[in-house]
């Protein structure tokens, strides 16, 4: 993990908060294609979960495996900061966006060739300056529509899907 900028060595630089250095490293790890980049950022007992995990992934090894699966389907995947990070020193919320092109099959989903941008928020608990618990929140339906797996909101296809799911159609204003 990179050290915070030292304003004495670079007078034009603004010193980064340690949490920003940590989260910059988190974004670089997801963007860099090297699964080993997660280890210096994460506590040994790290827990990670998102809408696609079946429960918390425990340990850096499971997080590394998840990243490798992402990179296998989205080799150009990159995670970028998308807003101000909020922290109280123990917890941090970090808005980001994940962008990439779905070039190869991943977890049974054939390659679509589509470029997607998924906005997300990582809510993290820190321990001793490292990531202990990480929970990613993002709109899974929006991700599926960008990939062409599900119909866009407000379309006839979405209405048909909802009807099949048992929600039915209602007249406007009811």
C-alpha positions as CSV (number, residue, x, y, z in Angstrom):
1,X,0.0,0.0,0.0
2,X,1.4,3.4,-0.9
3,X,2.2,5.9,1.7
4,X,0.3,9.2,2.1
5,X,1.7,12.2,0.2
6,X,4.2,14.1,2.2
7,X,3.6,17.9,1.6
8,X,7.2,18.6,2.7
9,X,8.5,16.6,-0.2
10,X,5.9,17.9,-2.7
11,X,4.8,21.4,-1.6
12,X,1.9,21.5,-4.0
13,X,0.5,18.2,-2.7
14,X,-2.3,17.8,-0.2
15,X,-1.8,15.1,2.4
16,X,-4.2,12.2,2.0
17,X,-6.0,10.7,4.9
18,X,-4.9,7.2,5.7
19,X,-8.4,5.9,4.7
20,X,-8.1,7.5,1.3
21,X,-4.7,5.8,0.8
22,X,-6.3,2.5,1.8
23,X,-9.3,3.0,-0.5
24,X,-7.2,4.2,-3.4
25,X,-5.3,0.9,-3.0
26,X,-8.6,-1.0,-3.0
27,X,-9.7,0.6,-6.3
28,X,-6.2,0.0,-7.8
29,X,-6.4,-3.7,-6.7
30,X,-9.7,-4.2,-8.5
31,X,-8.4,-2.4,-11.5
32,X,-4.9,-3.9,-11.7
33,X,-5.5,-7.6,-12.5
34,X,-3.1,-8.8,-9.7
35,X,-5.0,-10.6,-7.0
36,X,-2.0,-10.4,-4.7
37,X,-2.7,-6.6,-4.4
38,X,-5.6,-7.3,-1.9
39,X,-3.4,-8.9,0.9
40,X,-1.7,-5.7,2.1
41,X,-5.1,-3.9,2.3
42,X,-7.1,-6.5,4.1
43,X,-7.2,-7.8,7.7
44,X,-6.5,-11.5,7.9
45,X,-10.1,-12.1,9.0
46,X,-11.6,-10.0,6.1
47,X,-15.2,-10.7,5.2
48,X,-16.6,-9.5,1.8
49,X,-20.1,-9.7,0.4
50,X,-22.0,-8.2,-2.5
51,X,-25.3,-9.0,-4.3
52,X,-23.7,-11.9,-6.2
53,X,-22.0,-13.7,-3.4
54,X,-23.9,-16.5,-1.6
55,X,-22.8,-15.1,1.8
56,X,-19.7,-13.5,3.1
57,X,-16.4,-14.5,1.5
58,X,-14.0,-15.1,4.3
59,X,-10.3,-14.5,3.9
60,X,-8.1,-12.8,1.3
61,X,-8.0,-16.0,-0.8
62,X,-11.7,-16.0,-1.4
63,X,-11.6,-12.3,-2.3
64,X,-8.8,-13.0,-4.7
65,X,-10.8,-15.8,-6.3
66,X,-13.7,-13.4,-6.8
67,X,-11.5,-10.8,-8.4
68,X,-10.0,-13.5,-10.8
69,X,-13.6,-14.5,-11.8
70,X,-14.4,-10.8,-12.5
71,X,-11.2,-10.3,-14.6
72,X,-11.8,-13.5,-16.5
73,X,-15.1,-12.1,-17.8
74,X,-14.2,-8.4,-17.8
75,X,-10.5,-8.3,-18.5
76,X,-10.6,-4.5,-18.7
77,X,-12.5,-4.0,-15.4
78,X,-11.6,-0.9,-13.5
79,X,-13.0,0.5,-10.2
80,X,-13.0,4.3,-9.9
81,X,-13.9,6.7,-7.1
82,X,-17.4,8.2,-7.8
83,X,-17.8,10.7,-4.9
84,X,-16.7,11.8,-1.4
85,X,-15.8,9.1,1.0
86,X,-17.4,9.3,4.5
87,X,-15.7,7.9,7.6
88,X,-15.8,8.1,11.3
89,X,-12.4,6.3,11.6
90,X,-13.9,2.8,12.1
91,X,-16.4,2.7,9.3
92,X,-16.2,4.1,5.8
93,X,-18.6,4.5,2.9
94,X,-16.9,4.8,-0.5
95,X,-19.0,5.5,-3.6
96,X,-17.4,3.9,-6.7
97,X,-18.2,2.8,-10.2
98,X,-17.1,-0.4,-11.8
99,X,-16.6,-0.3,-15.6
100,X,-15.7,-2.9,-18.1
101,X,-16.5,-4.9,-21.2
102,X,-18.0,-8.4,-20.8
103,X,-15.6,-10.3,-23.2
104,X,-15.7,-13.8,-21.8
105,X,-18.2,-16.1,-20.1
106,X,-18.3,-15.8,-16.4
107,X,-20.2,-17.9,-13.9
108,X,-22.3,-19.5,-16.7
109,X,-23.2,-16.2,-18.4
110,X,-22.0,-16.1,-22.0
111,X,-20.0,-13.1,-23.1
112,X,-22.2,-10.3,-24.3
113,X,-19.5,-7.9,-25.6
114,X,-21.3,-5.1,-23.8
115,X,-19.6,-2.3,-21.9
116,X,-21.2,-1.7,-18.5
117,X,-20.9,0.9,-15.8
118,X,-22.2,-0.1,-12.4
119,X,-22.4,2.4,-9.6
120,X,-21.8,1.0,-6.1
121,X,-21.0,1.9,-2.6
122,X,-18.6,-0.1,-0.4
123,X,-19.5,0.0,3.2
124,X,-16.4,-1.1,5.2
125,X,-15.4,-1.7,8.8
126,X,-11.7,-1.1,9.5
127,X,-9.4,-2.7,12.0
128,X,-5.9,-1.4,12.5
129,X,-6.0,0.6,9.3
130,X,-7.0,-2.4,7.1
131,X,-10.3,-3.6,5.6
132,X,-12.0,-6.0,8.0
133,X,-15.6,-6.2,6.7
134,X,-16.6,-5.0,3.2
135,X,-20.1,-5.0,1.8
136,X,-20.7,-3.8,-1.7
137,X,-24.2,-2.4,-2.6
138,X,-25.2,-2.0,-6.3
139,X,-28.3,-2.4,-8.4
140,X,-28.1,-6.0,-9.7
141,X,-31.2,-5.4,-12.0
142,X,-29.4,-2.4,-13.7
143,X,-26.3,-4.5,-14.2
144,X,-28.4,-7.3,-15.8
145,X,-30.2,-4.8,-18.1
146,X,-26.8,-3.3,-19.2
147,X,-25.7,-6.8,-20.1
148,X,-28.9,-7.5,-22.0
149,X,-30.0,-10.3,-19.6
150,X,-33.1,-8.5,-18.4
151,X,-35.4,-5.9,-20.0
152,X,-35.0,-2.2,-19.2
153,X,-37.3,-0.5,-16.7
154,X,-40.6,0.8,-18.2
155,X,-40.4,-1.4,-21.3
156,X,-43.0,-3.9,-22.5
157,X,-40.5,-6.6,-21.8
158,X,-40.3,-5.6,-18.2
159,X,-44.1,-5.6,-17.9
160,X,-44.2,-9.1,-19.5
161,X,-41.6,-10.3,-17.0
162,X,-43.5,-8.9,-14.1
163,X,-46.7,-10.5,-15.3
164,X,-45.0,-13.8,-15.5
165,X,-43.7,-13.3,-12.0
166,X,-47.3,-12.8,-10.8
167,X,-47.3,-9.1,-10.3
168,X,-49.9,-8.5,-13.1
169,X,-50.6,-5.3,-14.9
170,X,-52.5,-2.4,-13.4
171,X,-54.1,0.6,-15.0
172,X,-52.3,3.9,-14.3
173,X,-53.5,5.8,-11.3
174,X,-54.6,2.8,-9.3
